[in-house]
């Protein structure tokens, strides 16, 4: 059984700086900034996170992210179930392995494992 480590909303924004400041005021701290995506994390609960995604992100852009312990197993299960894979499984330069899948409601889910 694959273990889910965290699930986070991916919030699309036209103004990363303004969104970053808003979430700082809520108590989040910046954990990662790749320019087009910023991860904001609770300092007391590191699995409580918000991803801020700019319009500069690759398309399609996910609506949520789910970190799992075995992304290859989840990819195999989704492929076997004939799920709508909208971004193929790959290793990204910032140290994650991921794919995007569309759920039955149309929500795009970024399924990810850290390398």
VOPAGU-2260 file (C-alpha; in pm, 1 decimal, decimal comma):
REM VOPAGU-2260
SITE   aa  ch    i         X         Y         Z
SITE  UNK   A    0       0,0       0,0       0,0
SITE  UNK   A    1     132,5     341,2     -95,2
SITE  UNK   A    2     163,9     588,9     189,4
SITE  UNK   A    3      44,0     946,5     140,6
SITE  UNK   A    4     284,5    1189,7     306,0
SITE  UNK   A    5      91,8    1512,6     242,3
SITE  UNK   A    6    -175,2    1668,1      22,7
SITE  UNK   A    7    -167,1    2038,6     -56,8
SITE  UNK   A    8    -370,9    2284,8    -258,9
SITE  UNK   A    9    -196,3    2440,5    -558,7
SITE  UNK   A   10    -314,3    2801,1    -561,2
SITE  UNK   A   11    -280,1    2978,3    -895,3
SITE  UNK   A   12    -177,1    3341,4    -869,1
SITE  UNK   A   13     -84,0    3628,8   -1096,9
SITE  UNK   A   14     114,9    3790,9    -814,5
SITE  UNK   A   15     341,0    3547,4    -627,5
SITE  UNK   A   16     490,6    3820,4    -407,0
SITE  UNK   A   17     150,6    3941,0    -289,4
SITE  UNK   A   18      25,9    3584,9    -232,0
SITE  UNK   A   19     347,2    3495,2     -45,1
SITE  UNK   A   20     295,4    3794,1     187,6
SITE  UNK   A   21     -69,4    3699,2     247,4
SITE  UNK   A   22      25,2    3346,0     355,9
SITE  UNK   A   23     311,0    3479,6     570,9
SITE  UNK   A   24      51,1    3688,1     754,8
SITE  UNK   A   25    -143,8    3365,4     817,8
SITE  UNK   A   26     167,9    3218,4     980,9
SITE  UNK   A   27     322,8    3021,2     693,5
SITE  UNK   A   28     694,7    3037,8     612,1
SITE  UNK   A   29     858,4    3005,7     271,2
SITE  UNK   A   30    1026,5    2666,2     227,2
SITE  UNK   A   31    1102,9    2668,1    -146,3
SITE  UNK   A   32    1100,8    2926,6    -425,0
SITE  UNK   A   33    1160,2    2819,2    -785,1
SITE  UNK   A   34    1035,1    3148,8    -925,8
SITE  UNK   A   35     717,9    3003,1   -1077,9
SITE  UNK   A   36     620,3    2805,0    -766,6
SITE  UNK   A   37     661,3    2883,9    -395,7
SITE  UNK   A   38     599,6    2636,6    -114,0
SITE  UNK   A   39     464,7    2791,9     205,3
SITE  UNK   A   40     487,7    2571,3     516,3
SITE  UNK   A   41     354,3    2584,4     870,2
SITE  UNK   A   42     648,8    2623,2    1108,8
SITE  UNK   A   43     477,6    2394,8    1363,0
SITE  UNK   A   44     334,1    2131,3    1126,5
SITE  UNK   A   45     554,7    2082,4     818,3
SITE  UNK   A   46     291,3    1874,9     636,8
SITE  UNK   A   47      53,5    2172,9     640,2
SITE  UNK   A   48     152,7    2346,6     317,1
SITE  UNK   A   49      25,0    2568,6      39,3
SITE  UNK   A   50     179,9    2580,3    -307,6
SITE  UNK   A   51     162,1    2914,3    -486,7
SITE  UNK   A   52     182,6    2864,2    -862,2
SITE  UNK   A   53     230,5    3149,0   -1108,1
SITE  UNK   A   54      92,6    3163,1   -1459,5
SITE  UNK   A   55     451,1    3096,9   -1579,9
SITE  UNK   A   56     419,9    2731,8   -1475,2
SITE  UNK   A   57     417,4    2452,3   -1730,7
SITE  UNK   A   58      75,0    2356,0   -1857,0
SITE  UNK   A   59    -137,5    2182,1   -1763,2
SITE  UNK   A   60    -106,6    2321,9   -1414,3
SITE  UNK   A   61    -229,8    2102,8   -1125,7
SITE  UNK   A   62    -496,0    2203,9    -874,6
SITE  UNK   A   63    -350,3    1998,0    -591,5
SITE  UNK   A   64     -39,0    1799,5    -507,5
SITE  UNK   A   65     -19,5    1464,6    -330,9
SITE  UNK   A   66     318,5    1343,5    -206,4
SITE  UNK   A   67     343,7     964,0    -189,8
SITE  UNK   A   68     621,7     731,4     -84,9
SITE  UNK   A   69     618,5     536,9    -416,0
SITE  UNK   A   70     519,3     746,3    -717,5
SITE  UNK   A   71     607,5     461,8    -956,1
SITE  UNK   A   72     354,0     230,8    -790,0
SITE  UNK   A   73      82,2     498,2    -803,9
SITE  UNK   A   74     163,7     569,0   -1170,1
SITE  UNK   A   75     137,1     196,8   -1250,0
SITE  UNK   A   76    -198,7     177,1   -1068,6
SITE  UNK   A   77    -335,9     485,5   -1246,0
SITE  UNK   A   78    -215,9     359,4   -1583,7
SITE  UNK   A   79    -370,4      15,7   -1519,7
SITE  UNK   A   80    -698,1     188,2   -1426,6
SITE  UNK   A   81    -685,4     378,9   -1758,4
SITE  UNK   A   82    -676,7     712,7   -1574,8
SITE  UNK   A   83    -626,5    1032,4   -1774,3
SITE  UNK   A   84    -251,5    1097,1   -1739,6
SITE  UNK   A   85    -199,5    1457,4   -1853,3
SITE  UNK   A   86     172,9    1488,6   -1771,0
SITE  UNK   A   87     384,8    1173,8   -1794,5
SITE  UNK   A   88     598,6    1034,5   -1514,4
SITE  UNK   A   89     938,4    1201,7   -1507,4
SITE  UNK   A   90    1224,6    1316,7   -1290,3
SITE  UNK   A   91    1234,9    1694,7   -1251,2
SITE  UNK   A   92    1552,8    1897,8   -1212,2
SITE  UNK   A   93    1454,2    2020,6    -864,6
SITE  UNK   A   94    1467,0    1671,2    -713,9
SITE  UNK   A   95    1118,7    1523,7    -748,5
SITE  UNK   A   96     967,8    1243,9    -956,5
SITE  UNK   A   97     608,7    1316,4   -1056,7
SITE  UNK   A   98     315,7    1289,6   -1295,1
SITE  UNK   A   99     -19,0    1464,9   -1333,0
SITE  UNK   A  100    -349,0    1278,6   -1351,4
SITE  UNK   A  101    -699,7    1418,7   -1405,3
SITE  UNK   A  102    -958,7    1295,7   -1155,4
SITE  UNK   A  103   -1319,7    1223,2   -1260,3
SITE  UNK   A  104   -1424,7    1581,4   -1172,7
SITE  UNK   A  105   -1157,9    1731,6   -1397,6
SITE  UNK   A  106    -920,3    1827,8   -1115,0
SITE  UNK   A  107    -554,3    1785,7   -1213,0
SITE  UNK   A  108    -352,6    1615,9    -938,8
SITE  UNK   A  109      28,0    1638,1    -919,6
SITE  UNK   A  110     141,4    1302,1    -774,7
SITE  UNK   A  111     497,7    1338,3    -648,3
SITE  UNK   A  112     781,1    1168,3    -457,7
SITE  UNK   A  113    1101,5    1336,4    -350,4
SITE  UNK   A  114    1419,9    1180,7    -483,4
